[in-house]
């Protein structure tokens, strides 16, 4: 099969499957479920075959390219090299496992047909983002992905889910508009949106501040999807209300599309740029520590995992920032970024699926209610423990390897002051990760529920997941466990693909030698184990001295985080829904009044009104003509057959009154918001038709 055909299949095959699954689901739901399984399994097999066939070659990976012209004027283009192939395979694997789990998870839910439709459509959109070759294609599929995944968050259709979905969509739309502005600036200044060509053009472009402005706009759009501070507000609210399979994908994959975009900006526009690296590093540190702190206080299982995702995205952004600061010697940061992206995707797949199995049995997420559910359930416990140990950075698990690389990149940069502070925050955030994961694990799998009847019910619940859900959870956990056991055999080889993606343009252009791959890391040396040991000690202290002593009351977990410290309610909603509309309304009213005053003055002076020679008292020429005609008919009627009962109606006045009534109604309609939106919709539809036709 040709490369261009393979890329087109990977992107558009799930869209076709989404439509067919919806049609099938209206007739037979069970057939729809197995058909959806077939789509995602076959998608994964394609990516797996591509990966195996390429990795067994002695030469470099094959390069695929596909261009589809005539769509939206600029056309679409896709490409595939090592990094994109790995993440296409990871995305397909995660979709396969969550779709298999969805059959049992949704067995008592409504609107399952809708969920499968948008789940498969989001897979196609996500593939479109990861395989995009230019920023225009990235933007198109990025926005499709935002709208299709919105349905996941709103799936339950209750007050909490609809509010969270509105927040998610608002952040996505605003971020997308700001991103589009950055794309406009780049295209206007550089004349291209192709990622390879952008890299060359930026080297020759003299106006660096304008590039920084475009980069900042792109960073807002991609950072919003990644869940980076301060645009993280959707993440802790969307995950608890979304179905668990959707939460796993939102956290594990969709956030990585945002990171993918940040990598494009950092590596194609600002490669080895220390100033840009410092900005990303600062955002990463705030995101890393802020997410971990929120997770420590949370007592909702999925919210804790959501805040954890925010924190781990921060770890990844620290790696991206260190790439810019280290310049040509950035191998440790590149490998750490690549591996922590993969580790986080796989870890959150396991943890959120485990959370989904708990929720579908007892329909609760509060730690005080689900306490003790995992006792006497060794399979669930081992799977969850694998994810918990990996994300906490415990040696012999994948998270330890990627965090060690990221920590080493900070140490390699050296310096005192701010970098030493960043290293301390890095280790502290790792300790907080261990603390909140210990809290969750102990509550679910070690402690007993305060209600003895509930605990007895939990202990006697033997068939808490069917064979398919067991397969999805345990295989995912096994892959995660095996992946972490072979850091040099597996992880280092995959990390090289990240080097090829993030630095291959510089290598190809001869910026530095391809052999400059950094020194080999002894992952289990005493020096590296020391960093992990510090985080573990911090985690133990936080768990016993803060969580057990300060965040528990009468043996119940409490959320001591102040409710008023909600950035959405404290800052974003008041500004976006209160302050900005009020200021704009006042400004518009002032401008309107000023304009009316100017018009009145002009009409009274320079353009003084003159009386029309035949000005009508009421109505218009049409109403007057209709009225006079009806008056004539009335006169004829009174003189011929209506002499005994004559009528004397002034139809000229009646027609004029009716005319004024119609005119007033028309003005009300034209001034209404619904009419404006209708006109906007018609205009947008005509514009899209025009774009497609040309």
ZALUM-344449 format. One record per residue (C-alpha): y, x, z; residue in one letter. Coordinates in steps of 0.05 Angstrom, whole numbers. Each point is the difference from the previous one (the first is absolute). Layout:
BEGIN
c2 | c1 | c3 | aa
Y | X | Z | A
...
END
This chain:
BEGIN
c2 | c1 | c3 | aa
0 | 0 | 0 | X
69 | 26 | -19 | X
48 | 21 | 55 | X
53 | -51 | -19 | X
-52 | -56 | 2 | X
-24 | 23 | 69 | X
70 | -3 | 28 | X
13 | -68 | -30 | X
-65 | -26 | 28 | X
15 | 26 | 70 | X
68 | -34 | 1 | X
-11 | -66 | -37 | X
-73 | -15 | 14 | X
16 | -25 | 72 | X
55 | -46 | -28 | X
-49 | -32 | -48 | X
-51 | -5 | 57 | X
52 | -34 | 44 | X
13 | -55 | -51 | X
-74 | -11 | -14 | X
-17 | -1 | 75 | X
52 | -55 | 10 | X
-30 | -41 | -56 | X
-70 | 10 | 26 | X
21 | -15 | 71 | X
23 | -70 | -18 | X
-71 | -16 | -21 | X
-45 | 41 | 45 | X
26 | 41 | 58 | X
-63 | 40 | 13 | X
-1 | 23 | -73 | X
73 | 19 | 7 | X
-15 | 43 | 61 | X
-56 | 39 | -36 | X
43 | 5 | -63 | X
56 | 32 | 41 | X
-51 | 48 | 29 | X
-22 | 18 | -70 | X
71 | 15 | -22 | X
16 | 47 | 58 | X
-68 | 34 | -1 | X
3 | 14 | -74 | X
72 | 26 | 8 | X
-25 | 48 | 54 | X
-59 | 22 | -43 | X
47 | 18 | -58 | X
44 | 43 | 45 | X
-61 | 32 | 34 | X
-31 | 18 | -67 | X
66 | 30 | -23 | X
6 | 40 | 65 | X
-71 | 27 | -1 | X
1 | 17 | -74 | X
65 | 38 | 8 | X
-17 | 36 | 64 | X
-66 | 26 | -28 | X
37 | 36 | -56 | X
13 | 74 | 6 | X
67 | -8 | -35 | X
60 | -39 | 24 | X
0 | -75 | 6 | X
8 | -41 | -63 | X
70 | -28 | -13 | X
6 | -72 | -23 | X
61 | -35 | -29 | X
13 | -70 | -24 | X
63 | -31 | -29 | X
12 | -74 | -14 | X
64 | -9 | -39 | X
42 | -62 | -9 | X
-7 | -28 | 71 | X
68 | -14 | 33 | X
35 | 42 | -52 | X
-20 | 69 | 28 | X
-75 | -9 | 0 | X
-51 | 21 | 52 | X
-34 | 68 | 8 | X
-57 | 23 | 44 | X
-31 | 67 | 15 | X
-56 | 28 | 42 | X
-12 | 68 | 31 | X
-33 | 22 | 64 | X
45 | -32 | 53 | X
6 | -66 | -37 | X
-75 | -2 | -12 | X
-15 | 11 | 74 | X
47 | -56 | 22 | X
-25 | -47 | -54 | X
-70 | 11 | 27 | X
22 | -9 | 73 | X
37 | -64 | -18 | X
-60 | -28 | -37 | X
-47 | 19 | 58 | X
45 | -34 | 51 | X
6 | -63 | -43 | X
-75 | -2 | -9 | X
-14 | 3 | 75 | X
54 | -49 | 20 | X
-21 | -49 | -54 | X
-72 | 2 | 24 | X
25 | -12 | 71 | X
45 | -57 | -23 | X
-59 | -47 | -16 | X
-19 | -6 | 74 | X
71 | 7 | 26 | X
26 | -59 | -41 | X
-61 | -45 | 7 | X
40 | -51 | 41 | X
68 | 12 | -32 | X
40 | -42 | -49 | X
33 | 26 | -64 | X
-54 | 51 | -13 | X
8 | -7 | -75 | X
73 | 20 | 6 | X
-17 | 60 | 43 | X
-52 | 27 | -50 | X
49 | -11 | -58 | X
55 | 41 | 32 | X
-48 | 51 | 31 | X
-27 | 19 | -69 | X
70 | -3 | -31 | X
26 | 48 | 53 | X
-57 | 48 | -16 | X
24 | 2 | -73 | X
72 | 10 | 21 | X
-19 | 56 | 49 | X
-39 | 35 | -55 | X
61 | -7 | -44 | X
43 | 35 | 52 | X
-47 | 58 | 13 | X
-14 | 11 | -74 | X
71 | -8 | -25 | X
29 | 56 | -41 | X
73 | -19 | 2 | X
45 | -32 | 52 | X
11 | -63 | -42 | X
-75 | -15 | 1 | X
-1 | 18 | 74 | X
56 | -50 | 14 | X
-33 | -57 | -40 | X
-66 | 4 | 36 | X
33 | 15 | 66 | X
37 | -66 | -3 | X
-62 | -38 | -24 | X
-38 | 30 | 59 | X
54 | -22 | 49 | X
-1 | -72 | -23 | X
-76 | -7 | -4 | X
-10 | 32 | 69 | X
52 | -47 | 29 | X
-52 | -55 | -5 | X
-47 | 40 | 45 | X
51 | 0 | 57 | X
15 | -75 | -9 | X
-74 | -18 | -8 | X
-8 | -38 | 66 | X
64 | -41 | -14 | X
20 | -5 | 74 | X
69 | 14 | 28 | X
-15 | 72 | 19 | X
-32 | 18 | -67 | X
55 | -33 | -41 | X
55 | 36 | 39 | X
-36 | 66 | -6 | X
-11 | -12 | -75 | X
74 | -15 | -8 | X
18 | 65 | 34 | X
-51 | 38 | -43 | X
27 | -31 | -64 | X
72 | 12 | 19 | X
-12 | 74 | 14 | X
-41 | 6 | -64 | X
53 | -35 | -44 | X
60 | 37 | 30 | X
-37 | 66 | -4 | X
-20 | -15 | -72 | X
72 | -15 | -19 | X
25 | 64 | 31 | X
-56 | 38 | -35 | X
20 | -31 | -66 | X
71 | 26 | 10 | X
-29 | 70 | 9 | X
-41 | -8 | -64 | X
63 | -22 | -38 | X
37 | 62 | 24 | X
-57 | 46 | -19 | X
-8 | -30 | -69 | X
75 | 0 | -14 | X
8 | 73 | 21 | X
-66 | 31 | -22 | X
-18 | -46 | -59 | X
-73 | -5 | 21 | X
-44 | -31 | 54 | X
-63 | 39 | -19 | X
-22 | 38 | 62 | X
-15 | 65 | -36 | X
65 | -2 | -39 | X
41 | -17 | 62 | X
-24 | 64 | 32 | X
26 | 41 | -58 | X
66 | -38 | -7 | X
18 | 6 | 74 | X
-6 | 76 | -5 | X
54 | -1 | -53 | X
44 | -55 | 30 | X
63 | 27 | 34 | X
23 | -60 | 41 | X
-44 | 7 | 61 | X
37 | -52 | 44 | X
-14 | -55 | -52 | X
-74 | 19 | 1 | X
1 | -6 | 75 | X
30 | -69 | -6 | X
-54 | -22 | -49 | X
-53 | 32 | 45 | X
27 | -37 | 61 | X
-5 | -67 | -37 | X
-72 | 15 | -19 | X
-15 | 22 | 71 | X
24 | -68 | 27 | X
-46 | -38 | -48 | X
-62 | 43 | 11 | X
14 | 11 | 74 | X
3 | -75 | 11 | X
-71 | -8 | -27 | X
-25 | 60 | 38 | X
25 | -28 | 66 | X
46 | 58 | 14 | X
54 | -5 | 53 | X
47 | -38 | -1 | X
-31 | -45 | -53 | X
-65 | -9 | 40 | X
18 | -68 | 28 | X
-50 | -38 | -44 | X
-60 | 42 | 19 | X
-11 | -19 | 74 | X
11 | -73 | -17 | X
-39 | -8 | -64 | X
-66 | 31 | 24 | X
-14 | -45 | 60 | X
9 | -64 | -41 | X
-34 | 23 | -64 | X
-76 | -7 | -8 | X
-36 | 63 | 21 | X
-24 | 19 | -70 | X
72 | -5 | -24 | X
25 | 40 | 60 | X
-48 | 56 | -17 | X
27 | 4 | -70 | X
73 | -8 | 21 | X
-7 | 57 | 49 | X
-49 | 45 | -37 | X
22 | -6 | -72 | X
65 | -38 | -11 | X
39 | 46 | 47 | X
-28 | 58 | -41 | X
33 | -27 | -63 | X
66 | 10 | 37 | X
-21 | 71 | 20 | X
-21 | 12 | -72 | X
70 | -18 | -23 | X
32 | 45 | 52 | X
-45 | 57 | -24 | X
23 | -13 | -72 | X
73 | 5 | 21 | X
-13 | 61 | 44 | X
-43 | 37 | -51 | X
31 | -21 | -67 | X
74 | -2 | 19 | X
7 | 43 | 63 | X
-57 | 49 | -4 | X
8 | 53 | 55 | X
68 | -28 | 17 | X
14 | 18 | 73 | X
55 | -52 | 9 | X
-44 | -57 | -26 | X
-59 | 27 | 41 | X
43 | -2 | 63 | X
17 | -74 | -13 | X
-73 | -20 | -10 | X
-20 | 41 | 60 | X
51 | -35 | 44 | X
-23 | -69 | -23 | X
-72 | 22 | 10 | X
12 | 22 | 72 | X
35 | -65 | 19 | X
-55 | -41 | -34 | X
-56 | 41 | 32 | X
26 | -4 | 71 | X
28 | -71 | -5 | X
-64 | -30 | -25 | X
-42 | 35 | 54 | X
48 | -24 | 54 | X
-4 | -72 | -24 | X
-76 | 4 | -3 | X
-4 | 23 | 73 | X
38 | -62 | 23 | X
-36 | -50 | -46 | X
-57 | -43 | 28 | X
-18 | -35 | -66 | X
-58 | 35 | -35 | X
25 | -5 | -71 | X
73 | 12 | 19 | X
-22 | 64 | 35 | X
-36 | 22 | -63 | X
61 | -19 | -41 | X
47 | 42 | 44 | X
-52 | 55 | -6 | X
5 | -4 | -75 | X
75 | 10 | 5 | X
-11 | 61 | 43 | X
-52 | 30 | -47 | X
47 | -11 | -59 | X
49 | 41 | 40 | X
-51 | 57 | 5 | X
-8 | -3 | -76 | X
76 | 2 | -11 | X
4 | 60 | 46 | X
-47 | 35 | -49 | X
43 | -21 | -60 | X
62 | 26 | 35 | X
-33 | 66 | 17 | X
-18 | 9 | -74 | X
74 | 1 | -16 | X
17 | 48 | 56 | X
-57 | 49 | -13 | X
13 | 3 | -75 | X
-51 | 42 | -37 | X
-40 | 13 | 63 | X
-13 | -74 | 12 | X
-76 | -2 | -9 | X
-15 | -19 | 72 | X
50 | -57 | -3 | X
-27 | -24 | -68 | X
-72 | 1 | 24 | X
18 | -34 | 66 | X
39 | -54 | -36 | X
-56 | -15 | -49 | X
-55 | 0 | 52 | X
38 | -42 | 51 | X
15 | -52 | -53 | X
-75 | -5 | -15 | X
-20 | 3 | 73 | X
49 | -56 | 19 | X
-24 | -44 | -57 | X
-73 | 6 | 20 | X
14 | -5 | 75 | X
40 | -64 | -6 | X
-53 | -30 | -45 | X
-51 | 9 | 57 | X
46 | -21 | 57 | X
29 | -62 | -33 | X
-69 | -24 | -23 | X
-25 | 9 | 72 | X
61 | -40 | 24 | X
-16 | -53 | -52 | X
-71 | -7 | 26 | X
26 | -10 | 70 | X
51 | -51 | -22 | X
-47 | -41 | -43 | X
-46 | -9 | 61 | X
50 | -17 | 55 | X
65 | -13 | -38 | X
41 | 42 | 47 | X
34 | 68 | -3 | X
32 | 7 | 69 | X
-35 | 56 | 38 | X
-6 | -43 | 62 | X
-37 | -53 | -38 | X
-46 | 44 | -42 | X
-14 | 47 | 58 | X
-74 | 15 | 5 | X
-18 | -29 | -67 | X
-30 | 65 | -26 | X
-46 | 13 | 59 | X
-74 | -1 | -21 | X
21 | 6 | -73 | X
-17 | 72 | -17 | X
10 | -5 | -75 | X
70 | -28 | 7 | X
16 | 50 | 55 | X
-23 | 61 | -40 | X
38 | -22 | -62 | X
64 | -12 | 39 | X
-9 | 65 | 39 | X
-6 | 39 | -65 | X
68 | -26 | -23 | X
32 | 9 | 69 | X
-22 | 73 | 8 | X
21 | 16 | -71 | X
70 | -29 | 7 | X
8 | 33 | 68 | X
-12 | 69 | -32 | X
-63 | 17 | 41 | X
-36 | 62 | -27 | X
-60 | -12 | -47 | X
36 | -61 | -29 | X
44 | -3 | -63 | X
65 | -15 | 36 | X
-5 | 66 | 37 | X
-2 | 39 | -65 | X
61 | -33 | -32 | X
41 | 2 | 64 | X
-18 | 73 | 9 | X
26 | 16 | -69 | X
64 | -38 | 12 | X
10 | 34 | 67 | X
-13 | 68 | -31 | X
52 | -13 | -53 | X
52 | -12 | 55 | X
-22 | 63 | 36 | X
0 | 40 | -65 | X
73 | -19 | -13 | X
16 | 29 | 68 | X
69 | 1 | 31 | X
23 | -24 | 67 | X
44 | -58 | 20 | X
-10 | -61 | -44 | X
-67 | 21 | -30 | X
-28 | 14 | 70 | X
23 | -70 | 20 | X
-34 | -30 | -61 | X
-65 | 37 | 18 | X
4 | -29 | 71 | X
12 | -71 | -27 | X
-59 | 11 | -48 | X
-47 | 18 | 56 | X
28 | -55 | 45 | X
-11 | -52 | -55 | X
-72 | 24 | -7 | X
-9 | -10 | 75 | X
29 | -70 | -3 | X
-49 | -15 | -57 | X
-59 | 19 | 45 | X
30 | -41 | 58 | X
7 | -66 | -38 | X
-67 | 7 | -35 | X
-32 | 13 | 68 | X
33 | -63 | 27 | X
-29 | -42 | -57 | X
-69 | 31 | 4 | X
-6 | -7 | 76 | X
25 | -71 | -1 | X
-48 | -24 | -54 | X
-62 | 42 | 12 | X
1 | 24 | 72 | X
35 | -49 | 46 | X
-25 | -70 | 16 | X
39 | -63 | -12 | X
32 | -30 | 63 | X
-32 | -66 | -19 | X
-74 | 7 | 16 | X
-18 | -58 | -46 | X
35 | 32 | -59 | X
-34 | 67 | 14 | X
-68 | -34 | 3 | X
15 | -34 | -66 | X
21 | 66 | -31 | X
-62 | 36 | 26 | X
-47 | -54 | -28 | X
33 | 0 | -69 | X
-52 | 37 | -40 | X
15 | -21 | -72 | X
74 | 16 | -2 | X
0 | 24 | -72 | X
-45 | -12 | -60 | X
-36 | 52 | -42 | X
57 | 7 | -51 | X
53 | 11 | 54 | X
-46 | 49 | 35 | X
-8 | 39 | -65 | X
75 | 1 | -12 | X
17 | 25 | 70 | X
-56 | 50 | 12 | X
2 | 32 | -69 | X
76 | 9 | 5 | X
-9 | 31 | 70 | X
-56 | 45 | -25 | X
42 | 25 | -59 | X
57 | 15 | 48 | X
-46 | 37 | 48 | X
-34 | 42 | -54 | X
67 | 15 | -32 | X
25 | 32 | 64 | X
-63 | 42 | 12 | X
10 | 43 | -62 | X
73 | 23 | -1 | X
-10 | 59 | -46 | X
-54 | -30 | -45 | X
33 | -68 | -10 | X
70 | -4 | 27 | X
27 | 67 | -26 | X
-25 | -14 | -70 | X
34 | -68 | -2 | X
63 | 29 | 30 | X
7 | 46 | -61 | X
10 | -62 | -42 | X
62 | -14 | 42 | X
25 | 70 | -16 | X
-10 | -14 | -74 | X
39 | -65 | 6 | X
57 | 23 | 44 | X
10 | 70 | -28 | X
-34 | 2 | -67 | X
65 | -5 | -40 | X
27 | 62 | 35 | X
-66 | 36 | -10 | X
-1 | -19 | -74 | X
71 | 25 | -10 | X
-15 | 66 | 34 | X
43 | -10 | 61 | X
-53 | 38 | 39 | X
-71 | 23 | -9 | X
-55 | -51 | 0 | X
-39 | 45 | 46 | X
51 | -13 | 55 | X
-42 | -51 | 36 | X
16 | 20 | 71 | X
-45 | 33 | 52 | X
-66 | -31 | 20 | X
5 | -41 | 64 | X
-51 | 12 | 56 | X
1 | -72 | 23 | X
-40 | 13 | 64 | X
34 | 64 | 22 | X
26 | 2 | 71 | X
72 | -2 | -24 | X
-11 | -64 | -40 | X
-43 | -32 | 54 | X
57 | 15 | 48 | X
46 | -48 | -37 | X
-53 | -55 | 3 | X
-12 | 15 | 73 | X
74 | -9 | 17 | X
1 | -68 | -35 | X
-64 | -21 | 36 | X
29 | 20 | 68 | X
64 | -39 | -15 | X
-42 | -60 | -21 | X
-41 | 1 | 64 | X
63 | 5 | 43 | X
35 | -57 | -37 | X
-62 | -44 | 5 | X
-11 | 8 | 74 | X
71 | 8 | 25 | X
37 | -48 | -46 | X
-48 | -50 | -31 | X
-45 | -10 | 61 | X
56 | 6 | 52 | X
63 | -29 | -33 | X
-26 | -44 | -58 | X
-51 | -39 | 40 | X
14 | -53 | 52 | X
-55 | -33 | 42 | X
-51 | 32 | -46 | X
32 | -32 | -61 | X
31 | 38 | -58 | X
74 | -16 | -7 | X
50 | 12 | -56 | X
59 | 31 | 36 | X
38 | 14 | -64 | X
68 | -37 | 6 | X
1 | -60 | -48 | X
72 | 12 | -17 | X
-19 | 68 | -29 | X
-24 | -33 | -64 | X
37 | 32 | -58 | X
-10 | -60 | -44 | X
32 | -49 | 49 | X
48 | 51 | 30 | X
28 | 31 | -64 | X
-27 | -24 | -67 | X
2 | -76 | 6 | X
70 | -1 | 34 | X
27 | 46 | -54 | X
-35 | -29 | -61 | X
3 | -74 | 20 | X
62 | 1 | 44 | X
51 | 55 | -7 | X
-4 | 15 | -75 | X
-1 | -74 | -22 | X
59 | -15 | 47 | X
42 | 58 | -25 | X
-16 | -17 | -72 | X
17 | -73 | 12 | X
67 | 18 | 32 | X
16 | 48 | -56 | X
-19 | -52 | -53 | X
42 | -54 | 35 | X
60 | 47 | 4 | X
-6 | 19 | -74 | X
-10 | -73 | -20 | X
61 | -23 | 40 | X
42 | 58 | -28 | X
-19 | -17 | -71 | X
15 | -74 | 11 | X
68 | 19 | 28 | X
16 | 44 | -60 | X
-21 | -56 | -48 | X
44 | -52 | 36 | X
60 | 47 | -1 | X
-10 | 14 | -74 | X
-6 | -74 | -16 | X
63 | -15 | 38 | X
40 | 56 | -33 | X
-20 | 35 | -64 | X
-53 | -50 | -21 | X
32 | -64 | 25 | X
-40 | -62 | -19 | X
31 | -47 | -51 | X
-17 | -73 | -3 | X
-45 | -21 | -57 | X
33 | -48 | -49 | X
-58 | -49 | 3 | X
-32 | 18 | 67 | X
-53 | -50 | 23 | X
4 | -29 | 69 | X
-76 | 5 | 8 | X
-63 | 17 | -38 | X
-3 | 36 | -66 | X
1 | -18 | -74 | X
-73 | -20 | -1 | X
3 | -44 | 62 | X
64 | -32 | -28 | X
-33 | -14 | -67 | X
-62 | -30 | 34 | X
43 | -42 | 47 | X
44 | -28 | -57 | X
-61 | -16 | -42 | X
-32 | -38 | 58 | X
67 | -36 | 14 | X
1 | -23 | -73 | X
-72 | -25 | 6 | X
19 | -36 | 65 | X
59 | -35 | -36 | X
-45 | -23 | -57 | X
-50 | -27 | 50 | X
52 | -39 | 40 | X
27 | -34 | -62 | X
-67 | -19 | -32 | X
-57 | -15 | 48 | X
31 | 17 | 67 | X
59 | -48 | 3 | X
-28 | -38 | 60 | X
-15 | 63 | 39 | X
48 | 54 | -24 | X
-3 | 72 | 28 | X
59 | 46 | 10 | X
-25 | 71 | 14 | X
42 | 62 | -14 | X
-54 | 41 | -34 | X
49 | 57 | -14 | X
9 | 9 | 76 | X
-75 | -10 | 13 | X
-19 | 52 | -53 | X
51 | 49 | 28 | X
-27 | -9 | 71 | X
-71 | 12 | -25 | X
24 | 63 | -37 | X
32 | 27 | 64 | X
-64 | -14 | 38 | X
-42 | 38 | -51 | X
49 | 58 | -1 | X
1 | 6 | 76 | X
-77 | 0 | 3 | X
-3 | 53 | -54 | X
49 | 44 | 37 | X
-41 | -6 | 64 | X
-64 | 20 | -37 | X
34 | 59 | -34 | X
26 | 26 | 66 | X
-68 | -7 | 35 | X
-45 | 60 | 16 | X
-60 | -34 | -33 | X
37 | -7 | -66 | X
21 | 72 | 3 | X
-71 | 23 | 14 | X
-25 | -45 | -57 | X
50 | 31 | -48 | X
-19 | 70 | 25 | X
-74 | -15 | -10 | X
12 | -26 | -71 | X
42 | 61 | -16 | X
-52 | 47 | 29 | X
-55 | -34 | -39 | X
39 | 5 | -65 | X
15 | 74 | 15 | X
-74 | 15 | 12 | X
-19 | -37 | -64 | X
52 | 41 | -39 | X
-26 | 65 | 30 | X
-72 | -17 | -16 | X
18 | -22 | -71 | X
36 | 65 | -16 | X
END
